[in-house]
Amino acid sequence: AMVRFNLISGSSNQQDTESRRLPSGGIESPDAGGQISSLSTGYKQWRSIYYTFSAHYAYKSRYMLDFSLRADGSTKFGPGKRWGVFPAVSARWNIIDESWMKWSRDWLSMLSIRPSWGRVGSQPTQDYLYESKYGSGDTYIDMNAMNQLNIRLTSLRWEVKSTYDVGMDFGFLDDRLRLTLEWYHSTTDGMLMGNVGIPSSTGFSSLAYKNVGKLRNLGWEFNITTNRVIRAGKFSADFNASFGNNKNEILEMDPTVLASLNKEFTQANRNVLERVQLNNPFGAIYGFRYKGVYQYHYDTFADMNEAERAQFLADGKTAPVAFSADGQVIYDSKGEPKRMKYCFSNEDNRSLDYDFKGGDAIYEDINHDGNINELDIVYLGSSLPKLTGGFGLTLTYDRWRLNAQFNYRVGNKILNLARLDAESMLTNNNQSQAVNYRWRKEGDVTSIPRAMYGTMSNGAVSNYNTLISDRFVEDGSFLRLNYLQLSYSLPAKAARAIHLKGVRAYLSANNLFCLTKYKGVDPEISYGSTGVAKDEGQTPRAKSFTLGVTVDF
C-alpha cells in the first residue's frame, strides 16, 4: 500500500501597455516617442492539492486486486465544490494457472480476464470563476467607468468520467500468438463546456463555463500480435493486427446548449444541416436524396397531350413535375401538371420560392407534395467507421528484414464539399473536369446539372443544384500502406573489421498508396466531434522516401 500527498501553488502577473503614433519600421517600445493609449495589469493565483491511497494484493500470481482512492481539491471551483473524490478498482485472474487448466498448457500459454472500474475528474482552465470580476469599460459622461465582467459560477462542479472496462488476454504456442480483447463503457457526468451562450437579457452574452450534460462512450478493441510465429531455417515472419469500434452519444444536455449545437436549415446551397440528438451517436449526415438531372423543361411536358405524356414517362424521360406516392403525375386545380418547386410558401416573403427547370438537380420528393424543402431531408449515413484499425508484417531472412504497416477504416461516410465546390459552376473558380459532361440542352442524359452563375441580375439565386445530398456523400473506407522499410545488417565480423560494433542500411517509404473508392484527395478525414466528417479540400499526404545508414561504435 502507498499514500501520497501533493500540493501545488502558483501565481502569475502581467502588464500590458498600448501606444500609438510610433515611428514605422517595427518599433514597438512605448517610450520611443509614441503616445500611450492604455495601460492594464493582471494577477492570478491558484492552488491544487491531492491525496492518494493505493493498494495492491496478489495471491500466487493467480489472483490480483488493485485499489486506489484519490481526493482532489482545486481553487478553480467555489467553496463547497472544490473537492472531488475519485476511486478506482481493478482485478486480474490468470485462469491458465488454475490446476484444472493443465490439460491445455501444451498449446495455451495465457488465459486471463481483467475487469476494472474507475473515476477521473476534469476542471476548468480559468481562475476566479466563482467570484465577480470588475474592469474598466466605456466612459460615462466623459468619466471612466467600472462594470462587472462576468456572472459568478458558484455551482460549477467537477466533470466526472466513470469507466467500466473488461479485458481478456490469450496466449498460444508459448506466446508465439497473442490475442487481446478490450470492451469499455464510459460515462462523463457534468460535462464542462466553455463559452456557453445565454440570453442577452442577463446583461452578458455567455458563461465562461457550465456543466451542460452527460456523455456516453462505447467501444471495443481486438489486437493480434505474434512472436516468430513462422520459422523455417533463416526465415521468420511476424504479424500484427488491430480492430476497433467506438461511438459517442449524448445522454443528457441543457436544452439551450443542445439547441446551439443544432443548426437551422437555411435553404441555401452548400448549407450543412448538423443535428445532435439525445441517445444517438455523433456524426450523422442529413440531406436530400439526389436522383439525377431533369432532361426536359416543364413546358415541354405540359404542352404534350395525354398519350404523349404517357409515352414520355414510359421512355424514362424526366421533367420537373410532381408525382404521387403511386407514381402518378399530380395535377393542379386547372388540370395542369403540378410543377416541382423549392421551398415554396404562401407567405408574403417568397424570395426563396424557385421553380425547377430542365437541367436542374432532381431531389426526391419524400412526402410527394411537389415542394422540395426541409420535410424531404433524410438520414444519409454516419461519419463514424464501423471498423477501424491496422495490420502489419515483418519478414526476416538472415540479415535482411522487411517491415510493412497498414491502417484502414470501413463503413464511414464523408461529405465531400471539395467536390461540391468543384462541380457547382456558381462562381469563376476552377472547376472539375466532370463539368464538361454537364446538362446543356433538352434531352441530355447526365448526372451533372446545368451551369448557372450564382446570382441573377435581380439578386435572386439562379439555381439550387448544390444542396447537400447523397450526391456528395461518399464511402470513406480505405486501406493505406503507411510505412514500408527494407533493411540489411552487416555481419558482426565484417563490422569489427572496420572497427565498428554494427552497421545497418535501410530504405524506407511512407504513404506509398491508398486503396479507396473515395473521389477526394484523401479519405482519412478527422471525425468524432459533434459535427460530420467534411472534406473541404485538405492538403493531400505526401509520399516520402528515406535512405539511411545506422552505425554503432
Secondary structure, DSSP 8 states (H G I E B T S, - for coil): -EEEEEEEEEEEEEEEEEEES--TTT---TTSS-EEEEEEEEEEEEEEEEEEEEEEEEETTTEEEEEEEEEEEETTS-TTS-EEEEEEEEEEEEGGGSGGGGGGTTTEEEEEEEEEEEEEEE--S-S-TTS--EEE-S-BTTB--EEE-----TT---EEEEEEEEEEEEEETTTTEEEEEEEEEEEEES-EEEEEE--GGGS-SEEEEEE-EEEEEEEEEEEEEESS-EEETTEEEEEEEEEEEEEEEEEEE-HHHHHHHS------TT-------TTSBS-EEEEB-EEEE--S-HHHHHTS-HHHHHHHHHTT---SB-B-TTS-B-B-TTS-B-B-EES--SSS--TT-EE--TTSEEE--TT-SSEESGGG-EEEEESS-SEEEEEEEEEEETTEEEEEEEEEEES-EEEEHHHHHHH--SSSS---GGGGGB--STT---SB-----SB-TTS-B---TTSSBTTSEEE--EEEEEEEEEEEE--HHHHHHTT-SEEEEEEEEEEEEEEE---SS-S-----SSS--EES-------EEEEEEEEE-
